[in-house]
Amino acid sequence: MNPGKSDDYFTQWRARLAREKAERRDGKTSVVLFRIEQNWFALSTQVFREIVEPRTVRRIPHRSNSILMGLVNVRGTLHLCVNLSALFRLSAQEAPNIPGQNLCAFRRLAVIEKDGDAWAFGVDQIHSLYRISTSDLIPFSDAEKSTRGIMEWQGKTVNVIDENLLFQKLFRSLE
């Protein structure tokens, strides 16, 4: 510690800075908006490690199934690759042809991580980062899609994923 400065001095400054940080917060959470088939999802940016171009998925003998697709190499690190469409039991729907709709979408591979456990999954489109507040969220629990709520965005319904439920479901898919 600094000579001449008491512990009380540092405690007061920590409390003041914490209070200022809390006041700056606007109650909004940053999420990544992405699409799988015709379903839109939002997942906290805190769990995203990176988003890359699709990679080759290598099957795991006697372990791969409709959810666990195999292993994928991202920057020299192997990650378990899952099919969220199968995990969420999404029904395959044909994309509606809406005049004037921008159909330019690129498939991507998303890598997420929580508590040191990383997973990869493919998405049909990454839209952007978006900030949502709790007032934007309609509480709606859907264990099938690991949803903690839904929100309206550009005329679309977006499932806001609970990352804790998602990671629990991912681990269960390994059994």
NORFENKA-V259665 format. One record per pair of residues at least 24 apart in sequence whose C-alpha atoms are under 6 Angstrom apart, sorted by the first residue. I is the first residue (numbers start at 1). GAP is how many residues later the second one is. D is the distance in whole Angstrom. If there is no record, write none. Layout:
BEGIN
i & gap & d
I & GAP & D
I & GAP & D
END
This chain:
BEGIN
i & gap & d
27 & 106 & 6
28 & 103 & 6
28 & 104 & 5
28 & 105 & 4
29 & 102 & 5
29 & 103 & 5
30 & 100 & 6
30 & 101 & 4
31 & 98 & 6
31 & 99 & 5
32 & 96 & 6
32 & 97 & 5
33 & 94 & 5
33 & 95 & 6
34 & 91 & 6
34 & 92 & 4
34 & 93 & 6
35 & 89 & 6
35 & 90 & 5
36 & 87 & 5
36 & 88 & 5
40 & 118 & 5
41 & 117 & 5
41 & 118 & 5
41 & 119 & 6
42 & 118 & 5
42 & 119 & 6
43 & 118 & 5
47 & 65 & 5
47 & 66 & 5
47 & 67 & 6
48 & 64 & 4
49 & 62 & 5
49 & 63 & 5
50 & 61 & 5
51 & 58 & 6
51 & 59 & 4
52 & 56 & 6
52 & 57 & 5
53 & 55 & 5
53 & 56 & 6
54 & 54 & 5
54 & 55 & 5
79 & 40 & 6
80 & 39 & 5
81 & 38 & 6
81 & 39 & 5
81 & 40 & 5
82 & 39 & 5
83 & 38 & 6
88 & 56 & 6
88 & 57 & 5
END
